[in-house]
């Protein structure tokens, strides 16, 4: 199965709680949470991966 990441935004002013990233098999292995931005506040450095 391609990776699924649970991500939360740590920006105090952001109302987004958490969301999931679903990768496909084509996603490069080194792709991590730092390659994305928050879909709500658009910050790039506020995302944290939640360890399940
Ligand atoms: Zn945010």
mmCIF file of the protein (N, C-alpha, C, O) and its ligand, coordinates in Angstrom:
data_MODEL
# 
_entry.id   MODEL 
# 
loop_
_entity.id 
_entity.type 
_entity.pdbx_number_of_molecules 
1 polymer     1 
2 non-polymer 1 
# 
_entity_poly.entity_id                      1 
_entity_poly.type                           'polypeptide(L)' 
_entity_poly.nstd_linkage                   no 
_entity_poly.nstd_monomer                   no 
_entity_poly.pdbx_seq_one_letter_code       
;(UNK)(UNK)(UNK)(UNK)(UNK)(UNK)(UNK)(UNK)(UNK)(UNK)(UNK)(UNK)(UNK)(UNK)(UNK)(UNK)
(UNK)(UNK)(UNK)(UNK)(UNK)(UNK)(UNK)(UNK)(UNK)(UNK)(UNK)(UNK)(UNK)(UNK)(UNK)(UNK)
(UNK)(UNK)(UNK)(UNK)(UNK)(UNK)(UNK)(UNK)(UNK)(UNK)(UNK)(UNK)(UNK)(UNK)(UNK)(UNK)
(UNK)(UNK)(UNK)(UNK)
;
_entity_poly.pdbx_seq_one_letter_code_can   XXXXXXXXXXXXXXXXXXXXXXXXXXXXXXXXXXXXXXXXXXXXXXXXXXXX 
_entity_poly.pdbx_strand_id                 A 
# 
loop_
_entity_poly_seq.entity_id 
_entity_poly_seq.num 
_entity_poly_seq.mon_id 
_entity_poly_seq.hetero 
1 1  UNK n 
1 2  UNK n 
1 3  UNK n 
1 4  UNK n 
1 5  UNK n 
1 6  UNK n 
1 7  UNK n 
1 8  UNK n 
1 9  UNK n 
1 10 UNK n 
1 11 UNK n 
1 12 UNK n 
1 13 UNK n 
1 14 UNK n 
1 15 UNK n 
1 16 UNK n 
1 17 UNK n 
1 18 UNK n 
1 19 UNK n 
1 20 UNK n 
1 21 UNK n 
1 22 UNK n 
1 23 UNK n 
1 24 UNK n 
1 25 UNK n 
1 26 UNK n 
1 27 UNK n 
1 28 UNK n 
1 29 UNK n 
1 30 UNK n 
1 31 UNK n 
1 32 UNK n 
1 33 UNK n 
1 34 UNK n 
1 35 UNK n 
1 36 UNK n 
1 37 UNK n 
1 38 UNK n 
1 39 UNK n 
1 40 UNK n 
1 41 UNK n 
1 42 UNK n 
1 43 UNK n 
1 44 UNK n 
1 45 UNK n 
1 46 UNK n 
1 47 UNK n 
1 48 UNK n 
1 49 UNK n 
1 50 UNK n 
1 51 UNK n 
1 52 UNK n 
# 
loop_
_struct_asym.id 
_struct_asym.entity_id 
A 1 
B 2 
# 
loop_
_chem_comp.id 
_chem_comp.type 
_chem_comp.mon_nstd_flag 
UNK 'L-peptide linking' . 
ZN  non-polymer         . 
# 
_pdbx_entity_nonpoly.entity_id   2 
_pdbx_entity_nonpoly.name        ? 
_pdbx_entity_nonpoly.comp_id     ZN 
# 
_pdbx_nonpoly_scheme.asym_id         B 
_pdbx_nonpoly_scheme.entity_id       2 
_pdbx_nonpoly_scheme.mon_id          ZN 
_pdbx_nonpoly_scheme.ndb_seq_num     1 
_pdbx_nonpoly_scheme.pdb_seq_num     101 
_pdbx_nonpoly_scheme.auth_seq_num    101 
_pdbx_nonpoly_scheme.pdb_mon_id      ZN 
_pdbx_nonpoly_scheme.auth_mon_id     ZN 
_pdbx_nonpoly_scheme.pdb_strand_id   A 
_pdbx_nonpoly_scheme.pdb_ins_code    . 
# 
loop_
_atom_site.group_PDB 
_atom_site.id 
_atom_site.type_symbol 
_atom_site.label_atom_id 
_atom_site.label_alt_id 
_atom_site.label_comp_id 
_atom_site.label_asym_id 
_atom_site.label_entity_id 
_atom_site.label_seq_id 
_atom_site.pdbx_PDB_ins_code 
_atom_site.Cartn_x 
_atom_site.Cartn_y 
_atom_site.Cartn_z 
_atom_site.occupancy 
_atom_site.B_iso_or_equiv 
_atom_site.pdbx_formal_charge 
_atom_site.auth_seq_id 
_atom_site.auth_comp_id 
_atom_site.auth_asym_id 
_atom_site.auth_atom_id 
_atom_site.pdbx_PDB_model_num 
ATOM   1   N  N  . UNK A 1 1  ? 0.844  -1.208 0.000  1.00 0.00 ? 1   UNK A N  1 
ATOM   2   C  CA . UNK A 1 1  ? 0.000  0.000  0.000  1.00 0.00 ? 1   UNK A CA 1 
ATOM   3   C  C  . UNK A 1 1  ? 0.868  1.244  0.000  1.00 0.00 ? 1   UNK A C  1 
ATOM   4   O  O  . UNK A 1 1  ? 1.867  1.303  0.718  1.00 0.00 ? 1   UNK A O  1 
ATOM   5   N  N  . UNK A 1 2  ? 0.505  2.228  -0.788 1.00 0.00 ? 2   UNK A N  1 
ATOM   6   C  CA . UNK A 1 2  ? 1.215  3.518  -0.698 1.00 0.00 ? 2   UNK A CA 1 
ATOM   7   C  C  . UNK A 1 2  ? 1.007  4.128  0.677  1.00 0.00 ? 2   UNK A C  1 
ATOM   8   O  O  . UNK A 1 2  ? 0.036  3.823  1.370  1.00 0.00 ? 2   UNK A O  1 
ATOM   9   N  N  . UNK A 1 3  ? 1.934  4.995  1.060  1.00 0.00 ? 3   UNK A N  1 
ATOM   10  C  CA . UNK A 1 3  ? 1.883  5.573  2.400  1.00 0.00 ? 3   UNK A CA 1 
ATOM   11  C  C  . UNK A 1 3  ? 0.677  6.484  2.576  1.00 0.00 ? 3   UNK A C  1 
ATOM   12  O  O  . UNK A 1 3  ? 0.249  7.166  1.645  1.00 0.00 ? 3   UNK A O  1 
ATOM   13  N  N  . UNK A 1 4  ? 0.142  6.479  3.787  1.00 0.00 ? 4   UNK A N  1 
ATOM   14  C  CA . UNK A 1 4  ? -0.860 7.457  4.202  1.00 0.00 ? 4   UNK A CA 1 
ATOM   15  C  C  . UNK A 1 4  ? -0.308 8.181  5.413  1.00 0.00 ? 4   UNK A C  1 
ATOM   16  O  O  . UNK A 1 4  ? 0.084  7.548  6.393  1.00 0.00 ? 4   UNK A O  1 
ATOM   17  N  N  . UNK A 1 5  ? -0.276 9.487  5.353  1.00 0.00 ? 5   UNK A N  1 
ATOM   18  C  CA . UNK A 1 5  ? 0.241  10.276 6.471  1.00 0.00 ? 5   UNK A CA 1 
ATOM   19  C  C  . UNK A 1 5  ? -0.902 11.034 7.130  1.00 0.00 ? 5   UNK A C  1 
ATOM   20  O  O  . UNK A 1 5  ? -1.752 11.618 6.458  1.00 0.00 ? 5   UNK A O  1 
ATOM   21  N  N  . UNK A 1 6  ? -0.905 11.014 8.460  1.00 0.00 ? 6   UNK A N  1 
ATOM   22  C  CA . UNK A 1 6  ? -1.811 11.881 9.213  1.00 0.00 ? 6   UNK A CA 1 
ATOM   23  C  C  . UNK A 1 6  ? -1.008 13.127 9.580  1.00 0.00 ? 6   UNK A C  1 
ATOM   24  O  O  . UNK A 1 6  ? 0.081  13.038 10.148 1.00 0.00 ? 6   UNK A O  1 
ATOM   25  N  N  . UNK A 1 7  ? -1.557 14.271 9.250  1.00 0.00 ? 7   UNK A N  1 
ATOM   26  C  CA . UNK A 1 7  ? -0.822 15.514 9.394  1.00 0.00 ? 7   UNK A CA 1 
ATOM   27  C  C  . UNK A 1 7  ? -1.646 16.511 10.193 1.00 0.00 ? 7   UNK A C  1 
ATOM   28  O  O  . UNK A 1 7  ? -2.862 16.603 10.020 1.00 0.00 ? 7   UNK A O  1 
ATOM   29  N  N  . UNK A 1 8  ? -0.985 17.255 11.063 1.00 0.00 ? 8   UNK A N  1 
ATOM   30  C  CA . UNK A 1 8  ? -1.668 18.342 11.747 1.00 0.00 ? 8   UNK A CA 1 
ATOM   31  C  C  . UNK A 1 8  ? -0.899 19.629 11.497 1.00 0.00 ? 8   UNK A C  1 
ATOM   32  O  O  . UNK A 1 8  ? 0.300  19.623 11.217 1.00 0.00 ? 8   UNK A O  1 
ATOM   33  N  N  . UNK A 1 9  ? -1.630 20.733 11.609 1.00 0.00 ? 9   UNK A N  1 
ATOM   34  C  CA . UNK A 1 9  ? -1.024 22.047 11.422 1.00 0.00 ? 9   UNK A CA 1 
ATOM   35  C  C  . UNK A 1 9  ? -0.773 22.654 12.787 1.00 0.00 ? 9   UNK A C  1 
ATOM   36  O  O  . UNK A 1 9  ? -1.672 22.698 13.628 1.00 0.00 ? 9   UNK A O  1 
ATOM   37  N  N  . UNK A 1 10 ? 0.440  23.120 13.010 1.00 0.00 ? 10  UNK A N  1 
ATOM   38  C  CA . UNK A 1 10 ? 0.814  23.646 14.323 1.00 0.00 ? 10  UNK A CA 1 
ATOM   39  C  C  . UNK A 1 10 ? 0.695  25.167 14.386 1.00 0.00 ? 10  UNK A C  1 
ATOM   40  O  O  . UNK A 1 10 ? 1.026  25.768 15.408 1.00 0.00 ? 10  UNK A O  1 
ATOM   41  N  N  . UNK A 1 11 ? 0.234  25.786 13.327 1.00 0.00 ? 11  UNK A N  1 
ATOM   42  C  CA . UNK A 1 11 ? 0.013  27.225 13.346 1.00 0.00 ? 11  UNK A CA 1 
ATOM   43  C  C  . UNK A 1 11 ? -1.134 27.560 14.308 1.00 0.00 ? 11  UNK A C  1 
ATOM   44  O  O  . UNK A 1 11 ? -2.254 27.082 14.128 1.00 0.00 ? 11  UNK A O  1 
ATOM   45  N  N  . UNK A 1 12 ? -0.854 28.376 15.325 1.00 0.00 ? 12  UNK A N  1 
ATOM   46  C  CA . UNK A 1 12 ? -1.859 28.668 16.357 1.00 0.00 ? 12  UNK A CA 1 
ATOM   47  C  C  . UNK A 1 12 ? -3.094 29.361 15.784 1.00 0.00 ? 12  UNK A C  1 
ATOM   48  O  O  . UNK A 1 12 ? -4.187 29.227 16.335 1.00 0.00 ? 12  UNK A O  1 
ATOM   49  N  N  . UNK A 1 13 ? -2.935 30.083 14.709 1.00 0.00 ? 13  UNK A N  1 
ATOM   50  C  CA . UNK A 1 13 ? -4.054 30.824 14.127 1.00 0.00 ? 13  UNK A CA 1 
ATOM   51  C  C  . UNK A 1 13 ? -4.833 30.006 13.115 1.00 0.00 ? 13  UNK A C  1 
ATOM   52  O  O  . UNK A 1 13 ? -5.804 30.493 12.535 1.00 0.00 ? 13  UNK A O  1 
ATOM   53  N  N  . UNK A 1 14 ? -4.420 28.775 12.901 1.00 0.00 ? 14  UNK A N  1 
ATOM   54  C  CA . UNK A 1 14 ? -5.063 27.932 11.893 1.00 0.00 ? 14  UNK A CA 1 
ATOM   55  C  C  . UNK A 1 14 ? -6.148 27.082 12.543 1.00 0.00 ? 14  UNK A C  1 
ATOM   56  O  O  . UNK A 1 14 ? -5.926 26.477 13.592 1.00 0.00 ? 14  UNK A O  1 
ATOM   57  N  N  . UNK A 1 15 ? -7.313 27.040 11.921 1.00 0.00 ? 15  UNK A N  1 
ATOM   58  C  CA . UNK A 1 15 ? -8.447 26.304 12.483 1.00 0.00 ? 15  UNK A CA 1 
ATOM   59  C  C  . UNK A 1 15 ? -8.498 24.849 12.002 1.00 0.00 ? 15  UNK A C  1 
ATOM   60  O  O  . UNK A 1 15 ? -9.364 24.083 12.426 1.00 0.00 ? 15  UNK A O  1 
ATOM   61  N  N  . UNK A 1 16 ? -7.590 24.479 11.137 1.00 0.00 ? 16  UNK A N  1 
ATOM   62  C  CA . UNK A 1 16 ? -7.580 23.100 10.662 1.00 0.00 ? 16  UNK A CA 1 
ATOM   63  C  C  . UNK A 1 16 ? -7.046 22.190 11.760 1.00 0.00 ? 16  UNK A C  1 
ATOM   64  O  O  . UNK A 1 16 ? -6.005 22.472 12.353 1.00 0.00 ? 16  UNK A O  1 
ATOM   65  N  N  . UNK A 1 17 ? -7.750 21.107 12.030 1.00 0.00 ? 17  UNK A N  1 
ATOM   66  C  CA . UNK A 1 17 ? -7.308 20.178 13.060 1.00 0.00 ? 17  UNK A CA 1 
ATOM   67  C  C  . UNK A 1 17 ? -6.271 19.223 12.500 1.00 0.00 ? 17  UNK A C  1 
ATOM   68  O  O  . UNK A 1 17 ? -5.100 19.276 12.874 1.00 0.00 ? 17  UNK A O  1 
ATOM   69  N  N  . UNK A 1 18 ? -6.693 18.372 11.625 1.00 0.00 ? 18  UNK A N  1 
ATOM   70  C  CA . UNK A 1 18 ? -5.762 17.435 11.010 1.00 0.00 ? 18  UNK A CA 1 
ATOM   71  C  C  . UNK A 1 18 ? -6.312 16.985 9.671  1.00 0.00 ? 18  UNK A C  1 
ATOM   72  O  O  . UNK A 1 18 ? -7.493 17.166 9.375  1.00 0.00 ? 18  UNK A O  1 
ATOM   73  N  N  . UNK A 1 19 ? -5.444 16.400 8.871  1.00 0.00 ? 19  UNK A N  1 
ATOM   74  C  CA . UNK A 1 19 ? -5.884 15.867 7.593  1.00 0.00 ? 19  UNK A CA 1 
ATOM   75  C  C  . UNK A 1 19 ? -4.957 14.727 7.202  1.00 0.00 ? 19  UNK A C  1 
ATOM   76  O  O  . UNK A 1 19 ? -3.921 14.502 7.827  1.00 0.00 ? 19  UNK A O  1 
ATOM   77  N  N  . UNK A 1 20 ? -5.347 14.026 6.172  1.00 0.00 ? 20  UNK A N  1 
ATOM   78  C  CA . UNK A 1 20 ? -4.565 12.888 5.717  1.00 0.00 ? 20  UNK A CA 1 
ATOM   79  C  C  . UNK A 1 20 ? -4.009 13.146 4.329  1.00 0.00 ? 20  UNK A C  1 
ATOM   80  O  O  . UNK A 1 20 ? -4.654 13.764 3.481  1.00 0.00 ? 20  UNK A O  1 
ATOM   81  N  N  . UNK A 1 21 ? -2.814 12.664 4.123  1.00 0.00 ? 21  UNK A N  1 
ATOM   82  C  CA . UNK A 1 21 ? -2.215 12.662 2.796  1.00 0.00 ? 21  UNK A CA 1 
ATOM   83  C  C  . UNK A 1 21 ? -2.170 11.216 2.313  1.00 0.00 ? 21  UNK A C  1 
ATOM   84  O  O  . UNK A 1 21 ? -1.634 10.343 2.997  1.00 0.00 ? 21  UNK A O  1 
ATOM   85  N  N  . UNK A 1 22 ? -2.719 10.974 1.167  1.00 0.00 ? 22  UNK A N  1 
ATOM   86  C  CA . UNK A 1 22 ? -2.685 9.636  0.590  1.00 0.00 ? 22  UNK A CA 1 
ATOM   87  C  C  . UNK A 1 22 ? -1.783 9.657  -0.630 1.00 0.00 ? 22  UNK A C  1 
ATOM   88  O  O  . UNK A 1 22 ? -2.069 10.313 -1.632 1.00 0.00 ? 22  UNK A O  1 
ATOM   89  N  N  . UNK A 1 23 ? -0.699 8.931  -0.519 1.00 0.00 ? 23  UNK A N  1 
ATOM   90  C  CA . UNK A 1 23 ? 0.245  8.874  -1.634 1.00 0.00 ? 23  UNK A CA 1 
ATOM   91  C  C  . UNK A 1 23 ? -0.183 7.813  -2.647 1.00 0.00 ? 23  UNK A C  1 
ATOM   92  O  O  . UNK A 1 23 ? -0.937 6.891  -2.337 1.00 0.00 ? 23  UNK A O  1 
ATOM   93  N  N  . UNK A 1 24 ? 0.318  7.977  -3.847 1.00 0.00 ? 24  UNK A N  1 
ATOM   94  C  CA . UNK A 1 24 ? 0.206  6.900  -4.834 1.00 0.00 ? 24  UNK A CA 1 
ATOM   95  C  C  . UNK A 1 24 ? 1.553  6.188  -4.917 1.00 0.00 ? 24  UNK A C  1 
ATOM   96  O  O  . UNK A 1 24 ? 2.535  6.625  -4.316 1.00 0.00 ? 24  UNK A O  1 
ATOM   97  N  N  . UNK A 1 25 ? 1.589  5.109  -5.652 1.00 0.00 ? 25  UNK A N  1 
ATOM   98  C  CA . UNK A 1 25 ? 2.843  4.381  -5.824 1.00 0.00 ? 25  UNK A CA 1 
ATOM   99  C  C  . UNK A 1 25 ? 3.884  5.220  -6.561 1.00 0.00 ? 25  UNK A C  1 
ATOM   100 O  O  . UNK A 1 25 ? 5.079  4.937  -6.480 1.00 0.00 ? 25  UNK A O  1 
ATOM   101 N  N  . UNK A 1 26 ? 3.442  6.234  -7.267 1.00 0.00 ? 26  UNK A N  1 
ATOM   102 C  CA . UNK A 1 26 ? 4.369  7.044  -8.047 1.00 0.00 ? 26  UNK A CA 1 
ATOM   103 C  C  . UNK A 1 26 ? 5.060  8.111  -7.225 1.00 0.00 ? 26  UNK A C  1 
ATOM   104 O  O  . UNK A 1 26 ? 5.985  8.760  -7.713 1.00 0.00 ? 26  UNK A O  1 
ATOM   105 N  N  . UNK A 1 27 ? 4.630  8.309  -5.979 1.00 0.00 ? 27  UNK A N  1 
ATOM   106 C  CA . UNK A 1 27 ? 5.244  9.337  -5.145 1.00 0.00 ? 27  UNK A CA 1 
ATOM   107 C  C  . UNK A 1 27 ? 6.661  8.918  -4.757 1.00 0.00 ? 27  UNK A C  1 
ATOM   108 O  O  . UNK A 1 27 ? 6.862  7.809  -4.262 1.00 0.00 ? 27  UNK A O  1 
ATOM   109 N  N  . UNK A 1 28 ? 7.643  9.790  -4.975 1.00 0.00 ? 28  UNK A N  1 
ATOM   110 C  CA . UNK A 1 28 ? 9.022  9.417  -4.584 1.00 0.00 ? 28  UNK A CA 1 
ATOM   111 C  C  . UNK A 1 28 ? 9.103  9.096  -3.090 1.00 0.00 ? 28  UNK A C  1 
ATOM   112 O  O  . UNK A 1 28 ? 8.418  9.709  -2.272 1.00 0.00 ? 28  UNK A O  1 
ATOM   113 N  N  . UNK A 1 29 ? 9.944  8.133  -2.754 1.00 0.00 ? 29  UNK A N  1 
ATOM   114 C  CA . UNK A 1 29 ? 10.010 7.639  -1.386 1.00 0.00 ? 29  UNK A CA 1 
ATOM   115 C  C  . UNK A 1 29 ? 10.381 8.725  -0.386 1.00 0.00 ? 29  UNK A C  1 
ATOM   116 O  O  . UNK A 1 29 ? 9.926  8.705  0.758  1.00 0.00 ? 29  UNK A O  1 
ATOM   117 N  N  . UNK A 1 30 ? 11.213 9.683  -0.822 1.00 0.00 ? 30  UNK A N  1 
ATOM   118 C  CA . UNK A 1 30 ? 11.696 10.689 0.118  1.00 0.00 ? 30  UNK A CA 1 
ATOM   119 C  C  . UNK A 1 30 ? 10.684 11.815 0.343  1.00 0.00 ? 30  UNK A C  1 
ATOM   120 O  O  . UNK A 1 30 ? 10.942 12.733 1.121  1.00 0.00 ? 30  UNK A O  1 
ATOM   121 N  N  . UNK A 1 31 ? 9.540  11.747 -0.331 1.00 0.00 ? 31  UNK A N  1 
ATOM   122 C  CA . UNK A 1 31 ? 8.540  12.789 -0.140 1.00 0.00 ? 31  UNK A CA 1 
ATOM   123 C  C  . UNK A 1 31 ? 8.029  12.767 1.296  1.00 0.00 ? 31  UNK A C  1 
ATOM   124 O  O  . UNK A 1 31 ? 7.579  11.731 1.785  1.00 0.00 ? 31  UNK A O  1 
ATOM   125 N  N  . UNK A 1 32 ? 8.101  13.899 1.959  1.00 0.00 ? 32  UNK A N  1 
ATOM   126 C  CA . UNK A 1 32 ? 7.676  13.969 3.349  1.00 0.00 ? 32  UNK A CA 1 
ATOM   127 C  C  . UNK A 1 32 ? 6.761  15.152 3.570  1.00 0.00 ? 32  UNK A C  1 
ATOM   128 O  O  . UNK A 1 32 ? 6.397  15.877 2.645  1.00 0.00 ? 32  UNK A O  1 
ATOM   129 N  N  . UNK A 1 33 ? 6.404  15.320 4.831  1.00 0.00 ? 33  UNK A N  1 
ATOM   130 C  CA . UNK A 1 33 ? 5.437  16.347 5.165  1.00 0.00 ? 33  UNK A CA 1 
ATOM   131 C  C  . UNK A 1 33 ? 5.971  17.751 4.856  1.00 0.00 ? 33  UNK A C  1 
ATOM   132 O  O  . UNK A 1 33 ? 5.198  18.687 4.654  1.00 0.00 ? 33  UNK A O  1 
ATOM   133 N  N  . UNK A 1 34 ? 7.289  17.883 4.823  1.00 0.00 ? 34  UNK A N  1 
ATOM   134 C  CA . UNK A 1 34 ? 7.885  19.197 4.553  1.00 0.00 ? 34  UNK A CA 1 
ATOM   135 C  C  . UNK A 1 34 ? 7.737  19.599 3.090  1.00 0.00 ? 34  UNK A C  1 
ATOM   136 O  O  . UNK A 1 34 ? 8.028  20.738 2.724  1.00 0.00 ? 34  UNK A O  1 
ATOM   137 N  N  . UNK A 1 35 ? 7.291  18.675 2.261  1.00 0.00 ? 35  UNK A N  1 
ATOM   138 C  CA . UNK A 1 35 ? 7.092  18.998 0.852  1.00 0.00 ? 35  UNK A CA 1 
ATOM   139 C  C  . UNK A 1 35 ? 5.708  19.576 0.575  1.00 0.00 ? 35  UNK A C  1 
ATOM   140 O  O  . UNK A 1 35 ? 5.392  19.917 -0.565 1.00 0.00 ? 35  UNK A O  1 
ATOM   141 N  N  . UNK A 1 36 ? 4.883  19.686 1.618  1.00 0.00 ? 36  UNK A N  1 
ATOM   142 C  CA . UNK A 1 36 ? 3.518  20.160 1.433  1.00 0.00 ? 36  UNK A CA 1 
ATOM   143 C  C  . UNK A 1 36 ? 3.271  21.432 2.237  1.00 0.00 ? 36  UNK A C  1 
ATOM   144 O  O  . UNK A 1 36 ? 4.064  21.806 3.101  1.00 0.00 ? 36  UNK A O  1 
ATOM   145 N  N  . UNK A 1 37 ? 2.167  22.078 1.937  1.00 0.00 ? 37  UNK A N  1 
ATOM   146 C  CA . UNK A 1 37 ? 1.750  23.217 2.739  1.00 0.00 ? 37  UNK A CA 1 
ATOM   147 C  C  . UNK A 1 37 ? 0.361  22.949 3.287  1.00 0.00 ? 37  UNK A C  1 
ATOM   148 O  O  . UNK A 1 37 ? -0.378 22.114 2.766  1.00 0.00 ? 37  UNK A O  1 
ATOM   149 N  N  . UNK A 1 38 ? 0.015  23.675 4.350  1.00 0.00 ? 38  UNK A N  1 
ATOM   150 C  CA . UNK A 1 38 ? -1.295 23.509 4.947  1.00 0.00 ? 38  UNK A CA 1 
ATOM   151 C  C  . UNK A 1 38 ? -2.371 23.955 3.956  1.00 0.00 ? 38  UNK A C  1 
ATOM   152 O  O  . UNK A 1 38 ? -2.269 25.047 3.398  1.00 0.00 ? 38  UNK A O  1 
ATOM   153 N  N  . UNK A 1 39 ? -3.401 23.133 3.725  1.00 0.00 ? 39  UNK A N  1 
ATOM   154 C  CA . UNK A 1 39 ? -4.449 23.511 2.773  1.00 0.00 ? 39  UNK A CA 1 
ATOM   155 C  C  . UNK A 1 39 ? -5.358 24.613 3.288  1.00 0.00 ? 39  UNK A C  1 
ATOM   156 O  O  . UNK A 1 39 ? -6.161 25.159 2.532  1.00 0.00 ? 39  UNK A O  1 
ATOM   157 N  N  . UNK A 1 40 ? -5.239 24.945 4.561  1.00 0.00 ? 40  UNK A N  1 
ATOM   158 C  CA . UNK A 1 40 ? -6.099 26.001 5.116  1.00 0.00 ? 40  UNK A CA 1 
ATOM   159 C  C  . UNK A 1 40 ? -5.355 27.330 5.242  1.00 0.00 ? 40  UNK A C  1 
ATOM   160 O  O  . UNK A 1 40 ? -5.802 28.342 4.702  1.00 0.00 ? 40  UNK A O  1 
ATOM   161 N  N  . UNK A 1 41 ? -4.240 27.332 5.940  1.00 0.00 ? 41  UNK A N  1 
ATOM   162 C  CA . UNK A 1 41 ? -3.529 28.596 6.160  1.00 0.00 ? 41  UNK A CA 1 
ATOM   163 C  C  . UNK A 1 41 ? -2.357 28.778 5.196  1.00 0.00 ? 41  UNK A C  1 
ATOM   164 O  O  . UNK A 1 41 ? -1.749 29.848 5.156  1.00 0.00 ? 41  UNK A O  1 
ATOM   165 N  N  . UNK A 1 42 ? -2.043 27.755 4.431  1.00 0.00 ? 42  UNK A N  1 
ATOM   166 C  CA . UNK A 1 42 ? -1.021 27.827 3.394  1.00 0.00 ? 42  UNK A CA 1 
ATOM   167 C  C  . UNK A 1 42 ? 0.392  28.010 3.924  1.00 0.00 ? 42  UNK A C  1 
ATOM   168 O  O  . UNK A 1 42 ? 1.294  28.375 3.169  1.00 0.00 ? 42  UNK A O  1 
ATOM   169 N  N  . UNK A 1 43 ? 0.595  27.763 5.204  1.00 0.00 ? 43  UNK A N  1 
ATOM   170 C  CA . UNK A 1 43 ? 1.957  27.794 5.740  1.00 0.00 ? 43  UNK A CA 1 
ATOM   171 C  C  . UNK A 1 43 ? 2.692  26.529 5.298  1.00 0.00 ? 43  UNK A C  1 
ATOM   172 O  O  . UNK A 1 43 ? 2.097  25.458 5.179  1.00 0.00 ? 43  UNK A O  1 
ATOM   173 N  N  . UNK A 1 44 ? 3.965  26.670 5.064  1.00 0.00 ? 44  UNK A N  1 
ATOM   174 C  CA . UNK A 1 44 ? 4.729  25.509 4.611  1.00 0.00 ? 44  UNK A CA 1 
ATOM   175 C  C  . UNK A 1 44 ? 5.522  24.866 5.743  1.00 0.00 ? 44  UNK A C  1 
ATOM   176 O  O  . UNK A 1 44 ? 5.938  23.713 5.625  1.00 0.00 ? 44  UNK A O  1 
ATOM   177 N  N  . UNK A 1 45 ? 5.737  25.588 6.828  1.00 0.00 ? 45  UNK A N  1 
ATOM   178 C  CA . UNK A 1 45 ? 6.602  25.065 7.888  1.00 0.00 ? 45  UNK A CA 1 
ATOM   179 C  C  . UNK A 1 45 ? 5.828  24.714 9.149  1.00 0.00 ? 45  UNK A C  1 
ATOM   180 O  O  . UNK A 1 45 ? 6.440  24.486 10.193 1.00 0.00 ? 45  UNK A O  1 
ATOM   181 N  N  . UNK A 1 46 ? 4.504  24.664 9.085  1.00 0.00 ? 46  UNK A N  1 
ATOM   182 C  CA . UNK A 1 46 ? 3.710  24.433 10.291 1.00 0.00 ? 46  UNK A CA 1 
ATOM   183 C  C  . UNK A 1 46 ? 3.158  23.020 10.355 1.00 0.00 ? 46  UNK A C  1 
ATOM   184 O  O  . UNK A 1 46 ? 2.453  22.683 11.305 1.00 0.00 ? 46  UNK A O  1 
ATOM   185 N  N  . UNK A 1 47 ? 3.458  22.191 9.377  1.00 0.00 ? 47  UNK A N  1 
ATOM   186 C  CA . UNK A 1 47 ? 2.866  20.859 9.349  1.00 0.00 ? 47  UNK A CA 1 
ATOM   187 C  C  . UNK A 1 47 ? 3.709  19.856 10.129 1.00 0.00 ? 47  UNK A C  1 
ATOM   188 O  O  . UNK A 1 47 ? 4.936  19.847 10.028 1.00 0.00 ? 47  UNK A O  1 
ATOM   189 N  N  . UNK A 1 48 ? 3.048  19.027 10.894 1.00 0.00 ? 48  UNK A N  1 
ATOM   190 C  CA . UNK A 1 48 ? 3.700  17.964 11.654 1.00 0.00 ? 48  UNK A CA 1 
ATOM   191 C  C  . UNK A 1 48 ? 3.039  16.635 11.321 1.00 0.00 ? 48  UNK A C  1 
ATOM   192 O  O  . UNK A 1 48 ? 1.814  16.515 11.307 1.00 0.00 ? 48  UNK A O  1 
ATOM   193 N  N  . UNK A 1 49 ? 3.866  15.653 11.058 1.00 0.00 ? 49  UNK A N  1 
ATOM   194 C  CA . UNK A 1 49 ? 3.317  14.312 10.861 1.00 0.00 ? 49  UNK A CA 1 
ATOM   195 C  C  . UNK A 1 49 ? 2.951  13.708 12.201 1.00 0.00 ? 49  UNK A C  1 
ATOM   196 O  O  . UNK A 1 49 ? 3.729  13.776 13.153 1.00 0.00 ? 49  UNK A O  1 
ATOM   197 N  N  . UNK A 1 50 ? 1.762  13.114 12.278 1.00 0.00 ? 50  UNK A N  1 
ATOM   198 C  CA . UNK A 1 50 ? 1.322  12.441 13.494 1.00 0.00 ? 50  UNK A CA 1 
ATOM   199 C  C  . UNK A 1 50 ? 1.709  10.977 13.398 1.00 0.00 ? 50  UNK A C  1 
ATOM   200 O  O  . UNK A 1 50 ? 1.302  10.276 12.471 1.00 0.00 ? 50  UNK A O  1 
ATOM   201 N  N  . UNK A 1 51 ? 2.496  10.522 14.357 1.00 0.00 ? 51  UNK A N  1 
ATOM   202 C  CA . UNK A 1 51 ? 2.900  9.113  14.379 1.00 0.00 ? 51  UNK A CA 1 
ATOM   203 C  C  . UNK A 1 51 ? 1.748  8.264  14.874 1.00 0.00 ? 51  UNK A C  1 
ATOM   204 O  O  . UNK A 1 51 ? 1.222  8.512  15.959 1.00 0.00 ? 51  UNK A O  1 
ATOM   205 N  N  . UNK A 1 52 ? 1.351  7.283  14.113 1.00 0.00 ? 52  UNK A N  1 
ATOM   206 C  CA . UNK A 1 52 ? 0.235  6.427  14.502 1.00 0.00 ? 52  UNK A CA 1 
ATOM   207 C  C  . UNK A 1 52 ? 0.695  5.287  15.385 1.00 0.00 ? 52  UNK A C  1 
ATOM   208 O  O  . UNK A 1 52 ? -0.119 4.466  15.807 1.00 0.00 ? 52  UNK A O  1 
HETATM 209 ZN ZN . ZN  B 2 .  ? -2.713 25.555 8.876  1.00 0.00 ? 101 ZN  A ZN 1 
# 
